[in-house]
Amino acid sequence: MTLSDPEGELPENLDAFDPINNRDDLLKLLIATQISFGRDTDSVTAYGPIDAAATVQISNGNELDAAALAAVRLAASWVPQEAKK
């Protein structure tokens, strides 16, 4: 998993990880996943290193919130289905 250490252990406080509401957590997610962004007129697209993308419409001019949501959606799409249960 992307946020695990080299031995594959997840951080103990993973339940508190909140990249939508905590910009420090968002930055950790972006660094760990190598997500990058593209911007269209009214949307932001997050691109991952494995040919995946997630696009979110910009609401009320808030480009940063749209980028955060796109990044989280993209990262969530990489989680295996059995881990989501």
Helices and strands as residue ranges (DSSP letters): G 14-16, H 23-33, E 36-39, E 43-47, E 53-57, H 63-77, G 81-84
